[in-house]
Amino acid sequence: MRLSDAFLSLGEEPFGALLRSISIGKLKTYQMYEGLKVRLHLNKLNAETIRKATPRLWTRLNEHDEEFAQDLAQAILVSHIGMISAVLDFLGIPNEEGFFAKDVDATPYLTEGWQERVYEKFKDDFPRPLLLFYVNHLAWELARESDIFAPAA
């Protein structure tokens, strides 16, 4: 699976919702604001410019620009670090407030059915597109799984 596929599996409207959930304050806190502004080709980075750029950003994902997908994923996920921390804690993956070591071996924690368990546990706590994206992102990042997780609505 490519990370861009995790975005594309959601559909364009849910993708827009993910973009609208980006926290400019969190981007500044984690010193990602300027880098994302450049990556998105925006003169100014705010909710309005992101909203207006959504169709163009969707096109870039359809072109499978994987570096762009990774930068965008990082911006979205850092905006929801509380959810990430909760999911990692639920799975038992060692982390520090949602961040884990890049060389972590998650194999012992991502046992069969982990995606379904995470989805069932958190589906009422977080927006569906965000949760599905994170489950697929985690599969891409740690498990290197090839299939998109997409439970019935």
N, C-alpha and C positions, 0 to 999 in steps of 0.2 A: 504494500500500500504506500502511496505517496501521501505526504501530509496535505497537499492540495486536494486530494481525494476526500480527506476527512471533512474539509470545508464544503466541497462540492456536494457531498452526500446529504448535506443539510437542506440544500435549496437556497435560492437567492434571497428570499424574504427572511428566513431565519439567519442567514449570513449577515444581513443588514442589522438584525437585532443584536448579533454578537458585536458588530462594529459600534453600535450605539451604546454598548455596555462598557466600552473602553473608558477607563478613568484617567483623565488628564493628570490629576493629582498623583496617582500611583506612578504614571510614566515619569513624572518629574522626580518623585521620590527615588525611583530606581534608576534615574539618569538615562531614561530611554526616550524622552520626549524629542530631542533634536534628531536622533537617529531614525525614529519612526517618521517624523515629518519629512525627512529626506527620502526615506524608502517609499513613502506614499506619494511623493512628488507634489507636496502641498507647500504653499508659501506660509500658511498659518494652519496650525493643528488645533481644531476645536470640534465640538459636536456637529456643528453645521457643515464645516468643510468635509468632515468624514462622511456625513450623510450624503452630501452632493457627489462625493467621489465613489460611492458604493458601486454603481454600475461599472465603472472603469476598473475598480479593484476586483470585482467579480470576473471580469474579462481576463485579468492577469492570472487569476487562479485557474481559469479554464485553459490557459496556456501552460499550465503546470510549472510556473516559476517557483521552484521549491525554496530558494533562499528567501523570496518574498513571503511565501507561506510560513516559513519558520519565524521570520521577524514579526509577522502579523499575529501568529499564534502566541508568541511570547508576550506581546502587548495585551492581548485579550486575557491570557491566563494570569499575568501579574495583576491585572485588575480584579481578579477573583481568587486571590491567594487563600482566602478563608475556605473556599470550596476545595481547593487543591489540598490543603492541609487536612481537612476532614476526610477526604477520600483516601489519601495516603495513610492516615492514622487507621481508618477502617480496614484497609488492606494489610496493615502492619508493616508497611515499608518505612524504614528509618528515614526521618526527614527533620529538618529544622525549620519550623514554621512554613512548610510547603516546599522547601528546597531540599533536594537530595544530591548526594555526590554523583557526578557524571559517570563514574565507573561502578555505580551500584549494580549488583547482580540481583535483579528483581524476580528471577525465576522461582525461588521458593515462595514468593508472596502472590504471584499471579497464577494461581492454580486454576484448574478447569472450572469454567463458569464464573470467573471473577468479574467479567463485564456485566453479566446479568445481575450478580449480587450487588455490585455498585449501583447499577441503575435502579434496582428495586429499593435499595436503602435510601437513595437521595432524590428520587424522582419527584417527590412532593416538596423538597427543600430548595431546589434550584431550577431555573428555567431549562426546559427540555433541550433546546439547541446547545446551550452552554454545557450541560452535563454530557450529552452525546459527543460533543466535540472533545471534551476533556477525556472521556473514556477512550475514544479513538486516538487521541494524541498520546495518551499513556501507552496504548498498545503499540503505536508507531515508535515511541521513544524508548520504551523499556523492553517490550516483548517482541518487537519487530514482526508483529503479526501482519498478515497480508489481506485479511478480510475486514471490511467495514462493519462495525457493530451498529445495527439499526433495528431495535425492537419495534414490534407493532405499536402503533399509537394508542 
